[in-house]
Amino acid sequence: MALTPSGDRRLHVLQAVEDGWGAFCRAPWAFLLFQALAGLILLPFAALTAVGAARLAKVEELMVVHPVGGWIALIAGVIGYVIVALWTVVGLTRGAWLSLEGRKPCFADFTRWDRPASARLLGSAVLLAIVVAVAGAIAALIGAGLGKLNEALAVIPMIVVAIFYVWLLVTQKFLIQVSLLGTSKATNTLGSGVNVVNPSWWMVLWLGIVEGVIHAIGGLFSYGGLLVVVPVVLCISTAAYRQLFGAEDRTGLLG
């Protein structure tokens, strides 16, 4: 079942930033080397996806009926990219959790493949995408109907769905951590985020803004800055998750 608030848990953003930075500093080279390794493995799959998409676009222009090579390249690239991305996120989250526990994660802690955890994370992401798509489709249909009555009315559903998107995305700020550490069923992830985050919604929004600023600062230093920022922000988010959801590994991610 979905997680619910436990006790009087409050989010302290600055404490989460401090704890997350401390966790990263406990094993910086392990975080960075794994991040660099994951990036190198992702590159050929990203290139394969781009080649496949470009080939399909060119084939469409030439009116060719069977663009088999393009589809194979695109599908293989997307599947490979998703698998490696899941492996990367699971590994970084496991390393962040171990570091926040006061342990120094080794490189093997990052690289270990965990199929059930990856499946939960993928399922949760797909569910969130479906909710977002359905809400957008409903708003578009209602807007089209209202637009026939008055063009000004067509804007109302778009405003409502935009507010809903902001609320939903903030409640799912810890979707990665909830999927990997909070619940063993992907179907409970979204409900857990809503239940636990809602009482601290504004503080979680503030955390998201702080992390956005950190990302922007890292972006100023190009790829090197992003290489550092990604694990640091994940450590900060995981530290904040522990404040709201508790410091219990409910799924056996560390096992």
C-alpha positions in Angstrom: 0.0 0.0 0.0 1.0 3.6 -0.4 3.2 5.2 2.3 1.6 7.7 4.7 3.1 10.5 6.9 4.7 9.1 10.0 4.9 11.4 13.0 5.7 15.1 12.8 8.2 14.9 10.0 9.4 18.3 8.5 11.7 19.1 5.7 14.7 21.3 6.5 16.1 22.3 3.2 19.4 23.7 4.3 20.0 20.6 6.4 19.3 18.4 3.4 21.8 20.5 1.3 24.4 20.1 4.0 23.8 16.4 4.5 23.8 15.8 0.8 27.0 17.6 0.2 28.6 15.7 3.1 27.4 12.4 1.6 29.0 13.3 -1.8 32.2 14.3 -0.1 32.5 11.0 1.7 33.2 9.3 -1.6 33.6 11.9 -4.3 35.8 9.9 -6.7 33.5 6.9 -6.6 30.6 9.1 -7.5 32.4 10.9 -10.3 34.1 7.8 -11.8 30.7 5.9 -11.9 29.1 9.0 -13.4 31.8 9.3 -16.1 31.6 5.5 -16.8 27.8 5.7 -17.2 28.1 8.7 -19.5 30.6 6.9 -21.8 28.3 3.9 -22.0 25.3 6.1 -22.8 27.0 7.9 -25.6 26.8 5.1 -28.3 23.2 4.4 -27.5 22.4 8.1 -27.7 24.2 8.2 -31.1 22.4 5.1 -32.3 19.0 6.7 -31.4 20.0 9.9 -33.2 21.1 8.0 -36.3 17.9 6.0 -36.3 15.7 9.1 -36.0 17.6 10.9 -38.7 17.3 7.9 -41.0 13.6 7.7 -40.5 13.1 11.4 -41.1 15.1 11.1 -44.4 13.2 8.0 -45.4 9.9 9.8 -44.8 11.0 12.5 -47.1 11.9 10.0 -49.8 8.6 8.2 -49.4 10.2 4.8 -48.7 7.7 2.3 -47.3 10.0 0.0 -45.3 12.6 1.9 -43.3 13.7 -1.2 -41.4 17.3 -0.1 -40.6 16.1 3.2 -39.1 13.6 1.5 -36.9 16.1 -1.1 -35.7 18.6 1.6 -34.9 16.1 3.8 -33.1 14.5 1.0 -31.0 17.9 -0.5 -30.1 19.2 2.9 -29.1 16.2 3.8 -27.0 16.2 0.4 -25.2 19.9 0.5 -24.5 19.8 4.1 -23.3 16.9 3.4 -20.9 18.6 0.3 -19.5 21.8 2.2 -18.9 20.0 5.2 -17.5 18.1 3.0 -15.0 21.4 1.3 -14.0 23.0 4.7 -13.4 20.2 6.2 -11.3 19.9 3.0 -9.2 23.6 3.0 -8.6 23.9 6.6 -7.7 20.9 6.4 -5.3 22.4 3.3 -3.6 25.7 5.1 -3.2 24.0 8.2 -1.8 22.0 6.2 0.7 25.1 4.3 1.9 27.0 7.5 2.2 24.1 9.2 4.2 24.2 6.1 6.5 27.8 7.1 7.3 29.4 4.4 5.2 31.9 5.0 2.4 30.4 3.3 -0.7 32.8 1.4 -2.9 32.7 1.3 -6.7 31.0 -2.1 -6.7 28.1 -0.6 -4.7 27.4 1.7 -7.7 27.8 -0.8 -10.5 25.7 -3.7 -9.2 22.7 -4.3 -11.4 19.4 -4.6 -9.6 16.6 -5.7 -12.0 13.6 -5.4 -9.6 14.7 -1.9 -8.5 15.1 -0.8 -12.1 11.7 -2.3 -13.0 10.1 -0.4 -10.2 11.7 2.9 -11.2 10.7 2.4 -14.9 7.2 1.5 -13.9 6.8 4.6 -11.7 8.2 6.8 -14.4 5.8 5.3 -17.0 2.8 5.8 -14.6 3.7 9.4 -14.0 4.0 10.0 -17.8 0.6 8.4 -18.3 -1.0 10.6 -15.7 0.6 13.7 -17.2 -0.5 12.7 -20.7 -4.1 11.9 -19.7 -4.5 15.2 -17.8 -3.2 17.1 -20.8 -5.5 15.2 -23.2 -8.5 15.9 -21.0 -7.6 19.6 -20.8 -7.1 19.8 -24.6 -10.5 18.2 -25.2 -12.3 20.5 -22.8 -10.5 23.5 -24.1 -11.5 22.6 -27.7 -15.1 22.3 -26.6 -15.1 25.6 -24.7 -13.2 27.2 -27.6 -16.2 26.6 -29.8 -18.3 28.7 -27.5 -15.7 31.4 -26.8 -12.0 31.5 -27.6 -11.2 33.1 -24.3 -12.7 30.2 -22.4 -10.3 27.7 -24.1 -7.5 29.1 -21.9 -9.1 28.1 -18.6 -8.4 24.3 -18.9 -4.8 25.0 -19.9 -4.4 27.2 -16.8 -6.0 24.5 -14.6 -3.9 21.7 -16.0 -0.7 23.8 -15.6 -1.5 24.3 -11.9 -2.1 20.6 -11.6 1.2 19.8 -13.3 3.1 22.0 -10.9 1.3 20.4 -7.9 1.8 16.9 -9.2 5.5 17.2 -10.1 6.3 18.7 -6.7 4.5 15.8 -5.0 6.6 13.4 -7.1 9.9 15.1 -6.3 11.1 12.0 -4.6 9.8 9.5 -7.2 13.3 8.0 -7.6 13.8 7.4 -3.9 10.2 6.2 -3.2 10.5 3.7 -6.1 13.9 2.3 -5.0 13.6 2.5 -1.2 10.1 3.3 -0.2 7.7 0.8 -1.7 8.0 -2.6 -3.5 5.2 -1.8 -5.9 5.5 0.8 -8.6 1.7 1.4 -8.5 2.0 2.8 -4.9 4.8 5.3 -5.8 2.6 8.2 -6.9 0.2 7.8 -4.0 3.1 7.7 -1.5 4.5 10.9 -2.9 1.1 12.7 -2.6 0.4 11.5 0.9 3.8 12.3 2.4 4.8 15.4 0.4 1.5 17.3 0.6 1.9 18.5 4.2 5.3 19.9 3.3 4.5 20.9 -0.3 5.9 24.4 -0.1 9.2 23.3 1.5 9.6 20.6 -1.2 9.0 23.3 -3.9 11.7 25.4 -2.2 14.0 22.4 -2.3 13.3 22.0 -6.0 14.2 25.7 -6.6 17.4 25.4 -4.6 18.4 22.3 -6.6 17.6 24.2 -9.8 19.9 27.0 -8.8 22.7 24.4 -8.1 22.1 22.8 -11.5 22.3 26.3 -13.1 25.6 27.0 -11.4 27.0 23.6 -12.5 25.8 24.3 -16.0 28.1 27.3 -16.1 31.1 25.0 -16.0 29.8 22.9 -18.9 30.1 19.1 -18.8 32.5 19.1 -15.9 30.1 21.0 -13.7 27.2 18.7 -14.6 29.3 15.7 -13.9 29.6 16.9 -10.3 26.1 18.4 -9.9 24.1 15.3 -10.8 25.4 13.1 -7.9 25.4 16.1 -5.5 21.8 16.9 -6.2 20.8 13.3 -6.0 22.5 13.1 -2.6 20.6 16.2 -1.5 17.3 14.8 -2.7 18.0 11.5 -0.9 18.8 13.4 2.3 15.5 15.3 2.0 13.7 12.1 1.4 15.1 10.6 4.6 13.7 13.6 6.5 10.2 13.1 5.2 9.9 9.4 4.6 12.3 8.0 7.2 15.7 6.4 6.9 14.5 2.8 6.4 15.3 0.7 3.3 11.9 -0.9 2.8 12.7 -2.6 -0.4 16.1 -4.2 0.2 18.0 -2.0 -2.3 21.1 -2.3 -0.2 20.8 -6.1 0.1 
